[in-house]
């Protein structure tokens, strides 16, 4: 592995990763799906799709929250919170980290979500309509509100440091990780449980995105529906799930003998100030976001060996993002891929899944491919690592996340030294312990 890169500010080490996705409920299964191009998209089963134009998504078929959380606690959580807790426990387990009284106030929680507890809200609206206000659950509000994922993770892990929630649409999780980096750099925390979670599958959310003509309707070929940068793309594929990175200061990680996948070294946040859904025509905010994140990490553009694109599989985003990347790198950017081709778009959780993919790509020297890339688009003419993973040692990767409202978040992850690095063969997945009171 190449040597470490040091930025203008101390980076935060990624010492644990936990994921709950339609491609796998642990890091190794997700990574195997990413590098082998095994799609997590399928026909929807948990939601009534009657009358909907889109019938597919990245639905998790085999998630049992009671494998992680006691049944009585599960009943008081929306699905987006259940997945956040499960991914957090898995990440802490992966990091070999326990939050005792001595570290509780130095451990923070930062989560991103785009929608929050919409499943609970829709269910209770039906209860109100059919059975009246007296039958509405007293747990409606604490299950519905978007900050409850971070709140429940704090409660169930004992983390008593800064605890916040970011809601910036599809940039939410990337912003959460960036905020966690700042907490560590400012000395306000030694450890931060950072990530994103989303459980968006309800008829109203599918209908809403469908009405905006943003969702793919390739219902007969679910696995081929998410096709970023391909000329035949017809919209993004919505997915559910959660991903968590354990970020630690280097001093804290070294003191406890932790190993790290990679480091989060830089972030930037910008706004298009242009349109509620479409990217700004001038591309300046996205360009400055990428440039600013690289600068914040103390690097040059030439240090970036891989870009994990926002790459949603929509016409406007893929064209705009490709052109901005090409412009910033003067026509010679590094390899670019969109892991959304495999996972679909996890909305407010997407940035955390993709930051995890970047950390693993750096750590294992493999670039995940953009699958379903069959017909080149003249407006998207970069190296998208088409259809097949590529062995490539890189020292730094950039991850783009762009949200409705023109809210952009960019992260830079870098390699760590060999003493801290944890390579692929050296990470047996030990399983996730069930939370117990």
C-alpha positions as CSV (number, residue, x, y, z in Angstrom):
1,X,0.0,0.0,0.0
2,X,1.2,3.5,-0.7
3,X,2.2,5.7,2.2
4,X,-0.1,8.0,4.1
5,X,-1.0,11.5,3.1
6,X,-1.1,14.2,5.6
7,X,-3.5,17.1,5.2
8,X,-3.7,20.7,6.4
9,X,-5.6,19.5,9.5
10,X,-5.3,16.1,11.2
11,X,-7.5,13.5,9.6
12,X,-10.0,11.2,11.4
13,X,-9.3,7.5,11.1
14,X,-12.0,5.1,10.0
15,X,-11.6,2.3,12.5
16,X,-15.0,0.6,12.0
17,X,-17.7,0.2,9.4
18,X,-21.3,-1.1,9.7
19,X,-23.8,-1.5,6.9
20,X,-27.4,-2.6,6.5
21,X,-28.2,-2.6,2.7
22,X,-30.0,-4.6,0.1
23,X,-26.6,-5.8,-1.1
24,X,-25.7,-7.2,2.3
25,X,-26.0,-6.8,6.1
26,X,-22.3,-6.7,6.8
27,X,-19.2,-5.1,5.2
28,X,-17.8,-8.2,3.5
29,X,-21.1,-9.1,1.8
30,X,-21.6,-5.5,0.6
31,X,-18.0,-5.3,-0.6
32,X,-18.3,-8.6,-2.5
33,X,-21.5,-7.3,-4.2
34,X,-19.8,-4.0,-5.2
35,X,-16.6,-5.6,-6.7
36,X,-18.5,-8.3,-8.4
37,X,-21.3,-6.1,-9.7
38,X,-24.1,-8.0,-7.9
39,X,-27.1,-5.7,-7.9
40,X,-29.3,-5.2,-4.8
41,X,-32.3,-4.0,-6.8
42,X,-35.5,-6.2,-7.0
43,X,-39.3,-6.0,-7.1
44,X,-40.7,-4.3,-4.0
45,X,-42.5,-6.6,-1.6
46,X,-43.0,-4.6,1.7
47,X,-45.0,-1.8,0.1
48,X,-48.2,-1.8,-1.9
49,X,-47.3,-0.7,-5.4
50,X,-50.8,-0.7,-6.8
51,X,-51.1,2.1,-9.4
52,X,-47.4,3.1,-9.1
53,X,-45.2,3.5,-12.2
54,X,-42.1,2.3,-10.4
55,X,-42.3,-1.2,-8.8
56,X,-38.6,-1.8,-8.0
57,X,-36.1,-0.6,-5.5
58,X,-33.2,-1.6,-3.2
59,X,-35.4,-3.2,-0.6
60,X,-33.8,-5.2,2.2
61,X,-35.5,-8.6,2.4
62,X,-33.7,-10.2,5.3
63,X,-33.2,-7.5,8.0
64,X,-34.4,-8.7,11.4
65,X,-34.0,-5.8,13.8
66,X,-34.6,-8.1,16.8
67,X,-31.2,-9.7,16.0
68,X,-29.7,-6.4,17.2
69,X,-32.2,-4.8,19.4
70,X,-34.7,-6.1,22.1
71,X,-38.2,-6.6,20.8
72,X,-39.7,-4.0,23.1
73,X,-37.3,-1.4,21.9
74,X,-37.9,-2.3,18.2
75,X,-41.6,-1.6,18.6
76,X,-40.7,2.0,19.5
77,X,-38.5,2.7,16.5
78,X,-39.3,3.4,12.9
79,X,-37.4,1.2,10.4
80,X,-34.9,4.0,9.6
81,X,-33.9,4.1,13.3
82,X,-33.8,0.3,13.6
83,X,-31.3,0.2,10.7
84,X,-29.2,3.1,12.1
85,X,-28.9,1.3,15.5
86,X,-28.0,-2.0,13.8
87,X,-25.4,-0.4,11.6
88,X,-23.9,1.5,14.6
89,X,-23.6,-1.6,16.7
90,X,-22.0,-3.5,13.8
91,X,-19.5,-0.6,13.3
92,X,-18.6,-0.4,16.9
93,X,-18.1,-4.2,17.0
94,X,-15.9,-3.9,13.8
95,X,-13.8,-1.2,15.5
96,X,-13.5,-3.3,18.7
97,X,-14.8,-0.3,20.6
98,X,-16.8,-0.2,23.8
99,X,-18.2,3.0,25.1
100,X,-17.6,3.0,28.9
101,X,-18.0,5.8,31.4
102,X,-14.4,6.9,30.8
103,X,-15.1,7.7,27.1
104,X,-18.8,8.4,27.0
105,X,-18.6,12.2,27.0
106,X,-15.8,12.1,24.4
107,X,-17.9,10.0,22.0
108,X,-20.3,11.7,19.6
109,X,-23.1,10.7,17.2
110,X,-23.8,12.4,13.9
111,X,-26.4,11.0,11.6
112,X,-27.9,12.1,8.3
113,X,-31.3,11.3,6.9
114,X,-33.4,12.8,4.1
115,X,-36.9,11.8,5.1
116,X,-36.9,10.3,8.6
117,X,-39.8,8.2,9.9
118,X,-42.1,8.4,6.9
119,X,-43.2,4.8,7.3
120,X,-44.5,5.4,10.8
121,X,-46.1,8.7,9.7
122,X,-48.0,7.0,6.8
123,X,-49.2,4.2,9.1
124,X,-50.5,6.5,11.7
125,X,-52.2,8.8,9.2
126,X,-54.1,5.7,8.2
127,X,-55.0,5.0,11.8
128,X,-56.2,8.5,12.3
129,X,-58.4,8.3,9.2
130,X,-59.8,4.9,9.9
131,X,-60.0,4.7,13.7
132,X,-59.8,8.2,15.0
133,X,-57.3,10.4,17.0
134,X,-57.6,8.4,20.2
135,X,-56.0,5.4,18.4
136,X,-53.0,7.2,17.2
137,X,-49.8,5.8,18.8
138,X,-48.2,7.8,21.7
139,X,-44.9,6.8,20.1
140,X,-45.8,8.5,16.7
141,X,-43.7,11.6,17.3
142,X,-40.5,9.9,18.8
143,X,-40.7,7.4,16.0
144,X,-41.2,9.9,13.2
145,X,-38.9,12.7,13.9
146,X,-35.6,12.7,11.9
147,X,-33.2,13.1,14.9
148,X,-34.4,9.9,16.6
149,X,-31.8,7.7,14.8
150,X,-29.0,9.7,16.4
151,X,-30.9,9.8,19.6
152,X,-31.5,6.1,19.9
153,X,-27.9,5.3,18.9
154,X,-26.8,7.6,21.7
155,X,-29.2,6.0,24.2
156,X,-28.4,2.4,23.3
157,X,-24.6,2.8,23.0
158,X,-24.0,5.2,25.9
159,X,-22.4,7.9,23.7
160,X,-22.9,11.1,25.6
161,X,-20.9,13.6,23.5
162,X,-22.2,15.8,20.7
163,X,-25.3,14.3,19.2
164,X,-26.7,15.9,16.1
165,X,-28.7,15.2,12.9
166,X,-28.2,16.5,9.4
167,X,-31.0,16.9,6.9
168,X,-29.6,18.0,3.5
169,X,-31.5,15.5,1.2
170,X,-29.0,13.2,-0.6
171,X,-26.0,15.0,0.9
172,X,-27.1,14.3,4.4
173,X,-24.8,11.4,5.3
174,X,-21.8,12.9,3.7
175,X,-22.4,16.1,5.6
176,X,-22.8,14.0,8.8
177,X,-19.4,12.5,8.2
178,X,-17.9,15.8,7.4
179,X,-19.4,17.3,10.6
180,X,-17.9,14.3,12.6
181,X,-14.5,15.1,11.1
182,X,-14.8,18.7,12.3
183,X,-15.8,17.6,15.8
184,X,-12.6,15.5,16.0
185,X,-10.4,18.2,14.5
186,X,-11.8,20.7,16.9
187,X,-11.0,18.5,19.9
188,X,-14.7,18.2,20.9
189,X,-14.7,14.4,20.5
190,X,-12.2,11.5,20.3
191,X,-14.7,9.2,18.6
192,X,-17.8,9.9,16.5
193,X,-20.4,7.4,15.3
194,X,-21.2,8.9,11.9
195,X,-23.4,7.9,9.1
196,X,-26.8,7.9,7.5
197,X,-30.0,6.0,7.4
198,X,-33.2,5.9,5.2
199,X,-36.3,3.8,5.0
200,X,-38.2,5.6,2.3
201,X,-40.5,2.9,0.9
202,X,-44.1,4.1,1.1
203,X,-46.6,4.6,-1.7
204,X,-46.5,8.4,-1.2
205,X,-42.7,8.7,-1.4
206,X,-42.6,6.5,-4.5
207,X,-45.5,8.4,-6.1
208,X,-43.9,11.7,-5.3
209,X,-40.5,10.9,-6.8
210,X,-42.4,9.3,-9.7
211,X,-44.5,12.4,-10.3
212,X,-41.2,14.4,-10.6
213,X,-40.1,11.9,-13.3
214,X,-36.9,11.0,-11.4
215,X,-37.4,7.3,-10.8
216,X,-36.5,4.5,-13.2
217,X,-39.5,2.5,-14.6
218,X,-37.4,-0.4,-15.9
219,X,-39.6,-2.7,-13.9
220,X,-38.9,-5.8,-16.0
221,X,-35.2,-5.7,-15.4
222,X,-34.6,-4.5,-11.8
223,X,-31.0,-5.4,-11.7
224,X,-30.3,-3.3,-14.8
225,X,-32.4,-0.3,-13.9
226,X,-29.7,1.7,-12.1
227,X,-27.3,2.6,-15.0
228,X,-25.3,5.7,-14.2
229,X,-23.7,7.5,-17.2
230,X,-25.3,5.0,-19.6
231,X,-27.1,6.6,-22.5
232,X,-30.2,4.5,-21.8
233,X,-30.6,5.7,-18.1
234,X,-34.1,6.6,-17.2
235,X,-33.9,7.7,-13.6
236,X,-32.6,6.7,-10.2
237,X,-33.6,3.6,-8.2
238,X,-34.6,4.3,-4.7
239,X,-33.1,2.2,-1.9
240,X,-33.3,1.8,1.9
241,X,-30.5,1.1,4.4
242,X,-27.9,2.5,6.7
243,X,-24.2,2.9,6.9
244,X,-21.9,4.0,9.8
245,X,-18.3,4.9,10.0
246,X,-16.5,5.0,13.3
247,X,-14.2,8.0,13.2
248,X,-11.4,8.4,15.7
249,X,-8.6,10.8,16.3
250,X,-5.3,9.3,15.5
251,X,-4.1,9.7,19.1
252,X,-7.1,7.9,20.5
253,X,-6.9,5.1,17.9
254,X,-3.2,4.5,18.4
255,X,-3.6,4.6,22.2
256,X,-6.1,1.7,22.2
257,X,-4.2,-0.3,19.5
258,X,-6.9,0.2,16.8
259,X,-6.4,-0.5,13.1
260,X,-7.9,1.7,10.4
261,X,-9.3,1.1,6.9
262,X,-8.5,4.7,5.8
263,X,-8.8,8.3,7.0
264,X,-11.3,11.0,6.4
265,X,-9.0,13.9,5.6
266,X,-11.1,16.7,4.0
267,X,-14.6,18.0,3.4
268,X,-16.3,20.8,1.6
269,X,-19.9,22.0,1.6
270,X,-21.4,24.3,-1.1
271,X,-24.7,25.4,-2.4
272,X,-25.9,25.8,-6.0
273,X,-28.3,28.6,-5.1
274,X,-30.1,27.8,-8.4
275,X,-33.0,25.3,-8.4
276,X,-34.9,23.1,-6.0
277,X,-34.1,19.8,-7.9
278,X,-31.9,20.5,-11.0
279,X,-28.1,21.1,-10.8
280,X,-27.0,24.6,-11.5
281,X,-26.1,25.1,-15.2
282,X,-22.8,26.7,-14.4
283,X,-21.6,23.8,-12.2
284,X,-19.5,26.2,-10.1
285,X,-20.7,25.0,-6.7
286,X,-20.0,21.4,-7.4
287,X,-16.7,22.2,-8.9
288,X,-15.7,24.4,-5.9
289,X,-16.9,21.6,-3.6
290,X,-14.5,19.1,-5.1
291,X,-11.7,21.6,-5.2
292,X,-12.4,22.7,-1.7
293,X,-12.4,19.2,-0.2
294,X,-9.1,18.4,-1.8
295,X,-7.7,21.7,-0.6
296,X,-9.0,21.0,2.9
297,X,-7.2,17.7,3.0
298,X,-4.0,19.4,2.1
299,X,-3.8,17.7,-1.2
300,X,-3.5,18.5,-4.9
301,X,-6.0,17.3,-7.6
302,X,-3.2,15.0,-8.9
303,X,-3.3,13.1,-5.6
304,X,-6.8,11.9,-6.1
305,X,-6.7,8.4,-7.6
306,X,-10.5,7.6,-7.6
307,X,-13.8,9.5,-7.6
308,X,-16.9,7.8,-6.2
309,X,-19.5,9.9,-8.1
310,X,-22.9,11.0,-7.0
311,X,-23.9,9.2,-10.2
312,X,-27.6,8.8,-9.7
313,X,-28.6,7.4,-13.2
314,X,-30.6,10.5,-14.0
315,X,-30.0,12.4,-17.2
316,X,-29.2,15.8,-15.8
317,X,-27.1,14.8,-12.8
318,X,-24.8,12.3,-14.6
319,X,-24.2,14.8,-17.5
320,X,-23.5,17.7,-15.2
321,X,-21.3,15.8,-12.8
322,X,-19.2,14.3,-15.7
323,X,-18.7,17.7,-17.2
324,X,-17.7,19.3,-14.0
325,X,-15.2,16.6,-13.1
326,X,-13.7,16.8,-16.6
327,X,-13.5,20.6,-16.3
328,X,-11.8,20.5,-12.9
329,X,-9.2,18.0,-13.9
330,X,-8.6,19.8,-17.3
331,X,-9.9,16.8,-19.3
332,X,-7.7,14.2,-17.5
333,X,-9.6,13.1,-14.3
334,X,-8.9,9.9,-12.4
335,X,-11.2,6.8,-12.7
336,X,-14.8,7.5,-11.7
337,X,-17.5,5.0,-10.8
338,X,-20.9,5.1,-9.3
339,X,-21.6,2.4,-6.7
340,X,-25.3,3.4,-7.0
341,X,-25.3,1.1,-10.0
342,X,-25.2,-1.8,-7.5
343,X,-26.8,-0.4,-4.4
344,X,-29.3,2.0,-5.9
345,X,-29.8,5.4,-4.3
346,X,-30.1,5.4,-0.5
347,X,-31.0,9.1,-0.4
348,X,-29.9,10.5,3.0
349,X,-27.8,7.4,3.7
350,X,-26.1,7.3,0.3
351,X,-23.0,9.4,1.3
352,X,-22.1,7.0,4.1
353,X,-22.3,3.9,2.0
354,X,-20.2,5.6,-0.6
355,X,-17.6,6.8,1.9
356,X,-17.4,3.3,3.1
357,X,-16.8,2.1,-0.4
358,X,-14.0,4.7,-0.8
359,X,-12.4,3.5,2.4
360,X,-12.5,-0.1,1.3
361,X,-11.2,0.8,-2.2
362,X,-8.2,2.6,-0.7
363,X,-7.6,-0.2,1.8
364,X,-7.9,-3.1,-0.6
365,X,-6.6,-1.6,-3.8
366,X,-9.7,-2.3,-5.8
367,X,-12.0,0.2,-7.6
368,X,-15.6,-0.9,-7.7
369,X,-17.2,-0.8,-11.1
370,X,-20.1,1.1,-12.6
371,X,-22.3,-1.8,-13.7
372,X,-25.0,-1.7,-16.5
373,X,-22.8,0.6,-18.5
374,X,-23.7,-0.6,-22.0
375,X,-24.2,2.4,-24.3
376,X,-21.8,5.3,-24.0
377,X,-23.3,8.8,-23.8
378,X,-21.4,11.5,-25.7
379,X,-22.0,13.9,-22.8
380,X,-20.5,11.4,-20.3
381,X,-17.1,10.5,-21.6
382,X,-15.0,9.7,-18.6
383,X,-13.4,6.4,-17.4
384,X,-16.3,5.0,-15.4
385,X,-14.6,1.7,-14.5
386,X,-17.2,0.0,-16.7
387,X,-18.8,-3.3,-15.5
388,X,-15.6,-4.8,-14.0
389,X,-13.7,-4.0,-10.9
390,X,-10.1,-2.9,-11.3
391,X,-7.1,-3.5,-9.2
392,X,-5.5,-0.1,-8.5
393,X,-3.5,1.1,-5.6
394,X,-4.6,4.6,-4.7
395,X,-3.6,7.0,-1.9
396,X,-6.7,9.2,-1.9
397,X,-10.3,9.1,-3.1
398,X,-13.0,11.7,-3.4
399,X,-16.7,11.1,-2.8
400,X,-19.5,13.3,-4.2
401,X,-23.0,13.8,-2.7
402,X,-25.4,16.3,-4.1
403,X,-28.9,16.9,-2.7
404,X,-32.1,18.6,-3.8
405,X,-32.1,22.2,-2.9
406,X,-28.6,22.5,-4.5
407,X,-26.8,21.2,-1.3
408,X,-23.5,19.7,-2.1
409,X,-21.1,17.8,0.2
410,X,-17.7,16.3,-0.9
411,X,-15.4,14.1,1.2
412,X,-11.8,13.1,0.7
413,X,-10.5,9.9,2.1
414,X,-6.8,8.9,2.2
415,X,-4.6,6.0,3.0
416,X,-3.1,5.4,6.4
417,X,0.3,4.0,7.3
418,X,0.9,0.3,7.2
419,X,0.9,-0.1,10.9
420,X,-2.6,1.2,11.1
421,X,-3.9,-0.3,7.8
422,X,-6.2,-3.3,8.0
423,X,-6.1,-5.2,4.7
424,X,-8.9,-7.3,3.2
425,X,-7.6,-10.7,4.2
426,X,-7.1,-9.6,7.8
427,X,-10.7,-8.6,8.5
428,X,-12.8,-11.7,9.4
429,X,-16.3,-10.6,10.0
430,X,-17.0,-11.6,13.6
431,X,-20.7,-11.0,13.6
432,X,-22.6,-8.3,15.4
433,X,-23.5,-8.9,19.1
434,X,-27.2,-8.5,20.0
435,X,-27.8,-5.4,22.1
436,X,-28.7,-6.3,25.6
437,X,-29.8,-4.1,28.4
